[in-house]
């Protein structure tokens, strides 16, 4: 049985592209079953729609009250029977109702240069380009960080520098 994964993304969706490519492999044990974006014009939504994967724009524009947004997200996840939520460049906080319902089942994917090199404009490849300008030496390959999202700080599992595992 395939694990149904929802991907939350806000921008270009480079991690989403990697996940959908991996999911297309015959030996893969998960499927991207839903994509939610806080940005109605994101590349992530465009990519998802091209593949025929259900996609939703949920944000403060669609649901002005944070509680409404939280409940809408949870309803969408339940409707699609999602087993794992992956935040891949998702730039918004996830509400407490969704966090509680999916406790231990929300993974946050980001480069290991974050959060040290985070902040305005520091997302995706710009993080790797700007870090040396801040006096940081960047090795050829950076390690991956897989923090489990919670209401407080993320619990992080850090891999050694090298290539990320393939599913």
N, C-alpha and C positions, 0 to 999 in steps of 0.2 A: 504494500500500500504506500502510495506517495504521501509525503509530508506536504501539506498545503502551506505555502509561505506567502505572507503579505510583505511588500516592500514599501516603506515610507521614504519618499525622496522629494527634494525641493527644487533641484536645478537640472543639470544636464543629464543625470542618470548614468554616469559612467560605471558605477558599481552595479546598477540595475542591468546594464548591458552584459556585464560579466556573469551575473546571476542567471539571466535568461539564456545566455549561451551555454552555461554549465547545465542548466535544467534540460536543455535540448539533447544532451548526450544520452544514449540508450541505457547506460548503467547508472544514471543519476536517480537518487531516491527522493527527490523533492521537485515540486512544481511551483512556479510563481503563479499564484491564483488570484492575486489582487494587488494593485498599486494605488497608493493614496499619496497625493501631493498637496502641499500647502500653497502651491503656485500654479494657477490655471494655465499658464503658458510654458510650463517646464518642458524640457526635452524628455524628461522621464515619462510624462503622460503621452507625448507624441510617439515615443518608441513603443510604449505599451499598447497603444491603440493600433499601431501598425501590426503588432503580433496577435491582436484579437484577445488580449488579456483584459479583464475588467479593470477599469481605471476610474478613480474618483478624485475630484478636487474638493477637499475639505479644509476650510480655513476660517479666519475671523470674518471674512467677507460672506461666506456661505452660512455661517453660524456665529453671529456677533457675540453671543454669550459663551464663555469658556465651557460651562457645564453642558450646553447644547452640543458644542463641538465634540466634547469628550464622549457623550452618549451616542452621537452619530458615528464616531469612529468605532466604538465598541459594537454598535449594531451592524456596521458593515463587516467587521471582522467575523462576527458570529454568523452573519448571513452566508458568508463564503466558507464557513467552517475552517478557519485559519488555525493552524497548529503552532506556527512560529511567525513572529513579526521581526523584520529586519529593518532597522533605520539606516539608510544609506545616503548620508548627506541631508538628512531631514533636519531642517533648521528651526523647528518649533518644539516646545515642550509637549509631552504626551500627558493627558489629563489623568488624575488619580483613579478614576473609575476604570479606565482602560489599563493603567499600570497594575492595579490590583487584580483585575480579571486575567491578565496575562503575565503575572509575576513569574519570573524564571523562564519566560518564553519570549522575551524581547531582547534581541541582540543589536548592538550598535556597532556599525562598521565605519572606521575612519583610519587614516594613515597614522602611524605611530608618532609622527611629528606633532600631532595634536595631543593634548591641549596646549602644550608649551608655546606653540607657534600659531595659536588660534587668534580670533578677533575679527574685526571688520575686514572683509575682503579676503580673508585667509581661508579659502576653501579649495578643494581639488588641487590641481597642479600649481596654483598660485602659491600654496603653502610651501611646496618644494622649491619654487623659484625664489621666494622671498627670504626663506630661513637663512641662507648664506649671507644675505645682506645684513642680517641682524648679528653677524659674527659667529654663526653656527656652522660647523663643518658637517656636511651631509655625506654619509657613506653611499656607495653605489646602490645598495639595496637596503631599504629600511624594513624593520620588523613590522608585523601586523599586530593590531590591538583589537581584541574582541571583548568589549565590556558588555555585561548584562545590564540593561537599563532598569532603574528602580526610581522611586520617588526622591531618593537622596543621591549620593555620589554613585558612580558606576563601579561595580565590582569588575576588575579587569583581569583578563587572562592574556598575558603578553607572550608572544612567540619570539624566538631568537631571530635576529636579522637573517633574511633569506627569502626565498620565494614562498608565497602564500600557498597553502594546500589547495588542491583542486578537488572538487566534489565529484 
